[in-house]
Amino acid sequence: MNVTPLIDVLLVLIIVFMVVVSMDKPKGFETQIPQPPKSPNEPPPPKSTIVIQVEWTPGGSASSA
């Protein structure tokens, strides 16, 4: 039995499948690019700091304040 025509058909099917799958994919991701402030004299927003304090008690347990 000659398998050469079967291999040719298989290769053509693989190529067709690869082309169809590549056409179905989205071309990129939607991103939000940061924009510069509209007025150059506007001060930057204030930075906030979070402080967590952990206190060890003599019994070996921790409590947060």
Z-matrix of the N, CA and C atoms (Angstrom, degrees):
N
C 1 1.456
C 2 1.532 1 108.68
N 3 1.315 2 116.03 1 133.26
C 4 1.447 3 121.67 2 -178.82
C 5 1.538 4 108.91 3 -90.40
N 6 1.344 5 116.99 4 118.98
C 7 1.464 6 120.97 5 -176.56
C 8 1.528 7 112.67 6 -98.17
N 9 1.315 8 117.96 7 -0.78
C 10 1.464 9 120.46 8 -178.11
C 11 1.536 10 112.12 9 -60.35
N 12 1.342 11 119.90 10 -45.00
C 13 1.481 12 118.48 11 177.96
C 14 1.537 13 111.97 12 -63.18
N 15 1.327 14 117.70 13 -33.42
C 16 1.464 15 119.90 14 179.16
C 17 1.530 16 110.96 15 -67.52
N 18 1.323 17 116.71 16 -39.28
C 19 1.463 18 120.53 17 178.28
C 20 1.528 19 109.88 18 -66.91
N 21 1.332 20 117.68 19 -39.24
C 22 1.459 21 120.99 20 177.58
C 23 1.535 22 111.11 21 -61.86
N 24 1.314 23 116.51 22 -44.74
C 25 1.467 24 120.29 23 178.90
C 26 1.523 25 110.17 24 -64.05
N 27 1.311 26 117.60 25 -41.15
C 28 1.461 27 121.95 26 179.25
C 29 1.524 28 110.79 27 -61.89
N 30 1.326 29 117.39 28 -44.69
C 31 1.461 30 120.46 29 179.05
C 32 1.531 31 111.69 30 -64.06
N 33 1.323 32 116.87 31 -39.60
C 34 1.469 33 119.92 32 178.16
C 35 1.523 34 110.03 33 -64.97
N 36 1.322 35 117.59 34 -41.90
C 37 1.470 36 120.80 35 178.46
C 38 1.528 37 111.23 36 -63.83
N 39 1.318 38 117.68 37 -39.69
C 40 1.469 39 121.00 38 178.33
C 41 1.527 40 110.21 39 -63.87
N 42 1.325 41 117.39 40 -43.39
C 43 1.462 42 120.77 41 179.98
C 44 1.532 43 110.48 42 -64.49
N 45 1.329 44 116.98 43 -43.59
C 46 1.469 45 120.76 44 178.94
C 47 1.526 46 109.75 45 -62.35
N 48 1.315 47 117.56 46 -43.25
C 49 1.453 48 121.46 47 179.25
C 50 1.537 49 110.78 48 -62.09
N 51 1.320 50 117.53 49 -43.00
C 52 1.463 51 121.02 50 179.36
C 53 1.529 52 111.45 51 -63.54
N 54 1.322 53 117.71 52 -39.02
C 55 1.467 54 120.91 53 179.47
C 56 1.526 55 110.34 54 -67.91
N 57 1.321 56 117.17 55 -42.65
C 58 1.471 57 120.56 56 -179.32
C 59 1.523 58 110.53 57 -65.24
N 60 1.321 59 118.11 58 -41.69
C 61 1.463 60 121.40 59 -178.99
C 62 1.526 61 110.41 60 -67.67
N 63 1.321 62 117.93 61 -38.63
C 64 1.466 63 119.82 62 -179.48
C 65 1.524 64 111.50 63 -69.59
N 66 1.323 65 119.35 64 -26.33
C 67 1.460 66 121.83 65 178.06
C 68 1.520 67 111.16 66 -76.40
N 69 1.305 68 117.88 67 -23.74
C 70 1.459 69 122.27 68 -175.42
C 71 1.524 70 112.28 69 -81.47
N 72 1.317 71 118.30 70 -20.35
C 73 1.465 72 121.78 71 -175.24
C 74 1.528 73 111.05 72 -73.87
N 75 1.342 74 116.81 73 144.89
C 76 1.467 75 118.29 74 171.12
C 77 1.526 76 109.57 75 -69.00
N 78 1.292 77 116.82 76 151.36
C 79 1.462 78 121.11 77 -173.11
C 80 1.523 79 113.87 78 -85.57
N 81 1.308 80 119.06 79 -5.79
C 82 1.456 81 119.73 80 -179.86
C 83 1.520 82 110.74 81 179.71
N 84 1.300 83 115.46 82 -178.11
C 85 1.451 84 121.93 83 179.95
C 86 1.528 85 108.93 84 -105.02
N 87 1.330 86 115.94 85 146.87
C 88 1.450 87 119.70 86 174.01
C 89 1.518 88 107.56 87 -82.90
N 90 1.309 89 116.51 88 123.39
C 91 1.453 90 120.63 89 -178.69
C 92 1.514 91 110.31 90 -123.65
N 93 1.308 92 115.24 91 157.63
C 94 1.452 93 121.50 92 174.74
C 95 1.518 94 107.33 93 -110.43
N 96 1.308 95 115.97 94 109.00
C 97 1.460 96 121.53 95 -178.04
C 98 1.528 97 108.01 96 -87.70
N 99 1.339 98 117.78 97 129.88
C 100 1.463 99 119.17 98 179.00
C 101 1.527 100 111.03 99 -62.39
N 102 1.315 101 115.64 100 137.33
C 103 1.460 102 121.45 101 -179.27
C 104 1.529 103 109.14 102 -106.08
N 105 1.324 104 117.53 103 146.67
C 106 1.469 105 119.59 104 176.96
C 107 1.524 106 109.72 105 -67.26
N 108 1.336 107 117.38 106 156.38
C 109 1.469 108 119.40 107 178.84
C 110 1.525 109 110.84 108 -61.80
N 111 1.328 110 115.46 109 149.17
C 112 1.464 111 120.00 110 -176.19
C 113 1.522 112 111.93 111 -69.11
N 114 1.339 113 117.01 112 -38.50
C 115 1.469 114 119.13 113 178.20
C 116 1.529 115 108.79 114 -111.34
N 117 1.324 116 117.90 115 128.95
C 118 1.468 117 120.12 116 -177.14
C 119 1.526 118 113.21 117 -69.25
N 120 1.353 119 119.55 118 -18.08
C 121 1.459 120 122.15 119 -178.26
C 122 1.526 121 112.62 120 -86.19
N 123 1.304 122 117.44 121 -5.25
C 124 1.474 123 120.70 122 -177.68
C 125 1.530 124 109.38 123 -72.05
N 126 1.338 125 117.33 124 129.04
C 127 1.473 126 119.11 125 -179.94
C 128 1.527 127 110.63 126 -72.23
N 129 1.328 128 116.91 127 152.69
C 130 1.468 129 119.21 128 178.93
C 131 1.529 130 109.97 129 -68.23
N 132 1.324 131 118.04 130 155.55
C 133 1.457 132 120.06 131 179.91
C 134 1.531 133 110.51 132 -65.26
N 135 1.328 134 117.55 133 147.65
C 136 1.469 135 119.64 134 -178.64
C 137 1.527 136 110.93 135 -67.38
N 138 1.316 137 115.03 136 144.98
C 139 1.458 138 120.25 137 178.84
C 140 1.523 139 108.38 138 -88.11
N 141 1.304 140 117.00 139 137.07
C 142 1.463 141 120.60 140 177.97
C 143 1.525 142 108.46 141 -107.49
N 144 1.324 143 115.07 142 144.86
C 145 1.453 144 121.32 143 -178.63
C 146 1.518 145 108.76 144 -119.26
N 147 1.312 146 116.69 145 134.52
C 148 1.462 147 122.48 146 177.35
C 149 1.523 148 107.20 147 -108.20
N 150 1.333 149 115.97 148 126.79
C 151 1.458 150 121.42 149 -179.88
C 152 1.523 151 107.95 150 -115.06
N 153 1.328 152 116.80 151 127.46
C 154 1.469 153 122.63 152 176.61
C 155 1.515 154 107.18 153 -115.98
N 156 1.322 155 115.64 154 126.61
C 157 1.460 156 120.60 155 -178.29
C 158 1.523 157 108.19 156 -116.82
N 159 1.325 158 116.53 157 124.39
C 160 1.471 159 122.40 158 178.77
C 161 1.519 160 107.50 159 -111.33
N 162 1.324 161 115.47 160 132.43
C 163 1.461 162 121.10 161 -176.96
C 164 1.525 163 108.41 162 -121.33
N 165 1.335 164 116.10 163 127.95
C 166 1.449 165 120.37 164 179.16
C 167 1.528 166 109.03 165 -90.73
N 168 1.326 167 115.58 166 132.95
C 169 1.466 168 120.33 167 178.38
C 170 1.521 169 108.81 168 -98.97
N 171 1.339 170 118.90 169 160.38
C 172 1.456 171 121.08 170 -178.44
C 173 1.533 172 113.87 171 -60.11
N 174 1.331 173 118.11 172 -24.35
C 175 1.465 174 120.28 173 -179.67
C 176 1.518 175 112.99 174 -76.91
N 177 1.318 176 118.93 175 -4.27
C 178 1.461 177 121.63 176 178.76
C 179 1.507 178 113.59 177 93.94
N 180 1.324 179 119.25 178 4.06
C 181 1.467 180 120.16 179 178.51
C 182 1.516 181 109.10 180 -101.35
N 183 1.293 182 115.98 181 159.97
C 184 1.465 183 120.74 182 -179.19
C 185 1.503 184 109.17 183 -111.58
N 186 1.311 185 115.56 184 145.21
C 187 1.467 186 120.81 185 174.77
C 188 1.512 187 107.05 186 -130.69
N 189 1.331 188 115.37 187 145.33
C 190 1.461 189 118.42 188 179.38
C 191 1.506 190 109.35 189 -105.35
N 192 1.312 191 115.17 190 145.69
C 193 1.477 192 119.99 191 -178.85
C 194 1.504 193 109.54 192 -109.56
